[in-house]
Structures are given as C-alpha cells and as structure tokens.
C-alpha cells in the first residue's frame, strides 16, 4: 500500500481484511503488516499486505520496504489532486527500483461525493497509459474487494519465473 499521508491506505486494508471502517484517524508509523487468504480462480492465494507510512515531506518512502514485492496498490485521495501527483512520482520511483511489476491505482474516498479534485479526462489518460484505475471508498466498501482482487489477478497472470528473477535482480 503506497501513497501520501491520509489517503486511506490503512482504512482500505482494514476494510479488505475485516470488512470494517473506523472514523478514528491514526497515522501509520513505519509499516503495518497484515495477511489474508483469497480464493481466486480455483486457487488459494495468501496475500501479505504491507501498509506503509505515507510518503510526505517529513517522511520519504523507504524503497527497501519494497524488496520482494510482487505488486502494489497506489492510493490517492480523490479530493486532493496533490496526492495523485505524489502517486505518479512514487510509481516512477518504484518502477526504477523494482522494474515493471503489477500495480493498481485506487482513487479512494468516493463517498465524499462531488468534491473530487481529479477530473475524469485525466483518469482516462492514465488508463490509456496502461494503468489500472479503480475508484473506491474504504468507508462504504465500494471498489475495495475489486482493487485487491484485480491486483492479485495481475500478479497471478505473470509467468512463474518472472517474479523470482525480478526479486533476485532487485534484492
């Protein structure tokens, strides 16, 4: 889980793991690790979810946390355009560090209504660049399962040796 501070990374994980949402905001310090088994396409997949502290001017994401990652969710607060700019920067940093691994961009907080600061035209331009973009709300659960399932499918679609080779090259 990557993104700026307060975009809803922890809330998305909590919604996915426990189907719950809390209004209480507590910033993540460092990393919080969760685990969930997901039944998908006749397989049971164990996801190890690293909920990383937000990347902001006071705390930059440590790329070493990403070693061995098979994919990632890039989270944006739809009401704060600056979080999309930061997500795009993070995506570049991650691809330089790990190479091209699957990721899904989550535009979180659809429950906030029409106050979005990111226009549909820009979202479509990201999709044309090959980005998978899913709108979601950790609060009401919209799109959360879809985001995790989509990323898992993308990771499973990769040739088996490809992930191991990338881990060796970037470890």
For each residue, the residues with C-beta under 8 A, 3 or more apart:
1: 9 10 12 13 49 50 51 52 72 73 75
2: 9 52 55 61 72 73 74 75 87 90 94
3: 7 9 54 55 74 75 76 83 86 87 90
4: 7 54 55 56 76 77 80 82 83 86 87
5: 27 53 54 55 56 59
6: 25 27 54 77
7: 3 4 54 75 76 77 80 83 108
8: 11 12 75 77 108 109 138
9: 1 2 3 12 13 28 51 52 54 73 75
10: 1 13 14 26 28 32 51
11: 8 14 15 21 22 108 138 139
12: 1 8 9 15 16 73 75 106 108 136 138 144 147
13: 1 9 10 16 17 32 34 49 51
14: 10 11 17 18 20 21 22 138
15: 11 12 18 19 20 21 138 141 144
16: 12 13 36 49 144 145 148
17: 13 14 34 36 49
18: 14 15
19: 15 141
20: 14 15
21: 11 14 15 138 139 140 141
22: 11 14
23:
24:
25: 6
26: 10
27: 5 6 53 54
28: 9 10 31 32 51 52 53 54
29: 53
30: 52 53
31: 28 50 51 52 53 65
32: 10 13 28 50 51
33: 48 49 50 51
34: 13 17 48 49 51
35: 46 47 48 49
36: 16 17 46 47 49
37: 44 45 46 47
38: 44 45 46 47 148 149 152
39: 43 44 45
40: 43 44 45 149 152 153 156
41: 153 156
42:
43: 39 40 156
44: 37 38 39 40
45: 37 38 39 40 152 156
46: 35 36 37 38
47: 35 36 37 38 148 152
48: 33 34 35
49: 1 13 16 17 33 34 35 36
50: 1 31 32 33 65 69
51: 1 9 10 13 28 31 32 33 34
52: 1 2 9 28 30 31 61 65
53: 5 27 28 29 30 31 59 61
54: 3 4 5 6 7 9 27 28 59
55: 2 3 4 5 59 60 61 86 90
56: 4 5 59 86
57:
58:
59: 5 53 54 55 56
60: 55
61: 2 52 53 55 65 90 93
62: 65
63: 66 93 94 97
64: 67
65: 31 50 52 61 62
66: 63 69 72 94 97 98
67: 64 167 170 171
68: 167 171
69: 50 66 72 98 101
70: 101 102 155 158 163
71: 101 102 103 104 151 152 154 155
72: 1 2 66 69 94 101 102 103 151
73: 1 2 9 12 103 104 106 147 148 151
74: 2 3 87 90 91 103 104 105 106
75: 1 2 3 7 8 9 12 83 87 106 108
76: 3 4 7 80 83 84 87 105 106 107 108 118
77: 4 6 7 8 80 83 108 109
78: 107 108 109 110 112 116 117 118 135
79: 109 112 115 116 117
80: 4 7 76 77 83 84 117
81: 84 85 117 118
82: 4 85 86
83: 3 4 7 75 76 77 80 86 87
84: 76 80 81 87 88 118 122
85: 81 82 88 89
86: 3 4 55 56 82 83 89 90
87: 2 3 4 74 75 76 83 84 90 91 105
88: 84 85 91 92
89: 85 86 92 93
90: 2 3 55 61 74 86 87 93 94
91: 74 87 88 94 95 103 105
92: 88 89 95 96
93: 61 63 89 90 96 97
94: 2 63 66 72 90 91 97 98 101 103
95: 91 92 98 99 100 101
96: 92 93
97: 63 66 93 94 170
98: 66 69 94 95 101 166 170
99: 95 166 169 170
100: 95
101: 69 70 71 72 94 95 98 163 166
102: 70 71 72 151 154 155 157 158
103: 71 72 73 74 91 94 131 132 151
104: 71 73 74 132 133 134 147 150 151 154
105: 74 76 87 91 126 131 132 133 134
106: 12 73 74 75 76 134 135 136 143 147
107: 76 78 110 116 118 123 133 134 135 136
108: 7 8 11 12 75 76 77 78 136 137 138
109: 8 77 78 79 112 137 138 139
110: 78 107 135 136 137 140 142 143
111: 137 139 140 142
112: 78 79 109 115 116
113:
114:
115: 79 112
116: 78 79 107 112 119
117: 78 79 80 81
118: 76 78 81 84 107 122 123
119: 116 122 123
120: 123 124
121: 124 125
122: 84 118 119 125 126
123: 107 118 119 120 126 127 133
124: 120 121 127 128
125: 121 122 128 129
126: 105 122 123 129 131 133
127: 123 124 130 131 132 133
128: 124 125
129: 125 126
130: 127
131: 103 105 126 127
132: 103 104 105 127 150 151 154
133: 104 105 107 123 126 127
134: 104 105 106 107 143 146 147 150
135: 78 106 107 110 142 143
136: 12 106 107 108 110 142 143 144 146 147
137: 108 109 110 111 140 141 142 143 144
138: 8 11 12 14 15 21 108 109 141 144
139: 11 21 109 111
140: 21 110 111 137
141: 15 19 21 137 138 144 145
142: 110 111 135 136 137
143: 106 110 134 135 136 137 146 147
144: 12 15 16 136 137 138 141 147 148
145: 16 141 148 149
146: 134 136 143 149 150
147: 12 73 104 106 134 136 143 144 150 151
148: 16 38 47 73 144 145 151 152
149: 38 40 145 146 152 153
150: 104 132 134 146 147 153 154
151: 71 72 73 102 103 104 132 147 148 154 155
152: 38 40 45 47 71 148 149 155 156
153: 40 41 149 150 156 157
154: 71 102 104 132 150 151 157 158
155: 70 71 102 151 152 158 163
156: 40 41 43 45 152 153
157: 102 153 154
158: 70 102 154 155 162 163
159: 162
160: 163 164
161: 164 165
162: 158 159 165 166
163: 70 101 155 158 160 166 167
164: 160 161 167 168
165: 161 162 168 169
166: 98 99 101 162 163 169 170
167: 67 68 163 164 170 171
168: 164 165 171
169: 99 165 166
170: 67 97 98 99 166 167
171: 67 68 167 168
